[in-house]
């Protein structure tokens, strides 16, 4: 772990120059104090100092949450100096990582040791602690989200005490802390169950929307990972299957020119231009979506697992995502389509659909059920509230659970019934943070007062 043992970098923020803004630009704040602690002891000292001055504390990583989960006007702890692999056991695959390590840095370091994470999301800029705290997931009906790979945590409580937990040590804390929303303490280390490095073979292809839904069960069960993007106002989707390939088979990555054309030029440069144009002329959106659905043609390649899981996202957007029971997918997509038609709404971003296994983590959106994740997006220059509210009403009708790190309008009074272990979470929270040192407006809304 880098920079351990030195004094924390602390600044008192008196001007807008110190304002922190998340990646999407949806939230910003100027905290009274900004600190860059280098180890758990420095985190604990900052929390105790905040308590003495009656200030709230929040840890921030890459700022990739779309909502106000990381906002504080008190002490903001940046975890950038808490970075790197602390220890690794190549025989068991157990790797302990400093909490501020970004997934892209972690994945590369693991690969150099012959290891890999079992599953990842499609963006790799988050810190490991931020990813698990908000329930970040990938796709694959036989694997869970990133938090299911956690085997141990070190966190600092509201009293400034360092607490370690696992299935054997403080199991009541471990059972809820893997998806902790930043409400239980500041995570300083994460122990992950990794596995031998592997390749993924990706097959991407355009398809007909109705045909994909009709054959969905078979294709999900036949592949390690499956997802698709539906282009609203069209009947077109882009499907992706990822399947494991032995390392000895050798990687067959996308060629440099094809990779630049698809992943950089079309998916970022051209897509940004299209969204700017259609923001000015919304009537062009159906034609633009049809063009986008056909511009990305079929391709097949294999590469390091982490480079296949994730892709570059440089077009700024806002997002709402709901976890719904797997069987509810056709209904939800149909209702979105019907709402768009009835209201003559034009949406320029595709709807992303992914899948995950059930898990047993208290506030995991996949708790107790096989899950389909449906994410709606809108370009950051376009208004999204009407569309997002409509989608949320549809998802709520099938007991959908909102992603903790993305936009939603839910509150504790209607979230609690969706999580059988909700009260257990609150009990552990009362134990670790009785004074609500880590509270903020978002947590007051989703966890109650």
Rosetta blueprint (number, residue, H / E / L):
1 X L
2 X L
3 X L
4 X L
5 X L
6 X L
7 X L
8 X L
9 X E
10 X E
11 X E
12 X E
13 X L
14 X L
15 X L
16 X H
17 X H
18 X H
19 X L
20 X E
21 X E
22 X L
23 X L
24 X L
25 X L
26 X L
27 X L
28 X E
29 X E
30 X L
31 X L
32 X L
33 X E
34 X E
35 X E
36 X E
37 X L
38 X L
39 X L
40 X H
41 X H
42 X H
43 X H
44 X H
45 X H
46 X H
47 X H
48 X H
49 X H
50 X H
51 X H
52 X H
53 X L
54 X L
55 X L
56 X L
57 X E
58 X E
59 X E
60 X E
61 X L
62 X L
63 X L
64 X L
65 X L
66 X L
67 X L
68 X L
69 X L
70 X L
71 X L
72 X L
73 X L
74 X L
75 X E
76 X E
77 X E
78 X E
79 X L
80 X L
81 X L
82 X L
83 X L
84 X L
85 X E
86 X E
87 X E
88 X E
89 X E
90 X L
91 X L
92 X L
93 X L
94 X E
95 X E
96 X E
97 X E
98 X E
99 X L
100 X L
101 X L
102 X E
103 X H
104 X H
105 X H
106 X H
107 X H
108 X H
109 X H
110 X H
111 X H
112 X H
113 X L
114 X L
115 X E
116 X E
117 X L
118 X L
119 X L
120 X L
121 X L
122 X L
123 X L
124 X L
125 X L
126 X L
127 X E
128 X H
129 X H
130 X H
131 X H
132 X H
133 X H
134 X L
135 X L
136 X L
137 X L
138 X L
139 X L
140 X E
141 X L
142 X L
143 X L
144 X L
145 X L
146 X H
147 X H
148 X H
149 X H
150 X E
151 X E
152 X E
153 X E
154 X E
155 X E
156 X E
157 X L
158 X L
159 X L
160 X L
161 X L
162 X E
163 X E
164 X E
165 X E
166 X E
167 X L
168 X L
169 X L
170 X L
171 X H
172 X H
173 X H
174 X H
175 X H
176 X H
177 X H
178 X L
179 X L
180 X L
181 X L
182 X L
183 X L
184 X L
185 X L
186 X E
187 X E
188 X E
189 X E
190 X E
191 X E
192 X E
193 X E
194 X L
195 X E
196 X E
197 X L
198 X L
199 X E
200 X E
201 X E
202 X E
203 X E
204 X E
205 X E
206 X E
207 X E
208 X E
209 X H
210 X H
211 X H
212 X H
213 X H
214 X H
215 X L
216 X H
217 X H
218 X H
219 X H
220 X H
221 X H
222 X H
223 X L
224 X L
225 X E
226 X E
227 X E
228 X E
229 X E
230 X E
231 X L
232 X L
233 X L
234 X L
235 X L
236 X E
237 X E
238 X E
239 X E
240 X E
241 X E
242 X E
243 X E
244 X E
245 X E
246 X L
247 X H
248 X H
249 X H
250 X L
251 X L
252 X E
253 X L
254 X L
255 X L
256 X H
257 X H
258 X H
259 X H
260 X H
261 X H
262 X H
263 X H
264 X H
265 X H
266 X H
267 X H
268 X H
269 X H
270 X H
271 X H
272 X H
273 X H
274 X H
275 X H
276 X H
277 X H
278 X H
279 X H
280 X H
281 X L
282 X H
283 X H
284 X H
285 X H
286 X H
287 X H
288 X H
289 X H
290 X H
291 X H
292 X H
293 X H
294 X H
295 X H
296 X L
297 X L
298 X L
299 X E
300 X E
301 X E
302 X E
303 X E
304 X E
305 X H
306 X H
307 X H
308 X H
309 X H
310 X L
311 X L
312 X L
313 X L
314 X L
315 X L
316 X L
317 X E
318 X E
319 X E
320 X E
321 X E
322 X E
323 X E
324 X E
325 X E
326 X H
327 X H
328 X H
329 X H
330 X H
331 X H
332 X H
333 X H
334 X H
335 X H
336 X H
337 X H
338 X H
339 X H
340 X H
341 X H
342 X H
343 X H
344 X L
345 X L
346 X L
347 X L
348 X L
349 X L
350 X L
351 X E
352 X E
353 X E
354 X E
355 X E
356 X E
357 X L
358 X L
359 X E
360 X L
361 X L
362 X L
363 X L
364 X L
365 X L
366 X L
367 X E
368 X L
369 X L
370 X L
371 X E
372 X E
373 X E
374 X E
375 X E
376 X E
377 X E
378 X E
379 X E
380 X L
381 X L
382 X L
383 X L
384 X L
385 X H
386 X H
387 X H
388 X H
389 X H
390 X H
391 X H
392 X H
393 X H
394 X H
395 X H
396 X H
397 X L
398 X L
399 X L
400 X L
401 X E
402 X E
403 X L
404 X L
405 X L
406 X L
407 X L
408 X L
409 X L
410 X L
411 X L
412 X H
413 X H
414 X H
415 X H
416 X H
417 X H
418 X H
419 X L
420 X L
421 X L
422 X H
423 X H
424 X H
425 X H
426 X H
427 X H
428 X H
429 X H
430 X H
431 X H
432 X H
433 X L
434 X L
435 X L
436 X L
437 X L
438 X L
439 X L
440 X L
441 X H
442 X H
443 X H
444 X H
445 X H
446 X H
447 X H
448 X L
449 X L
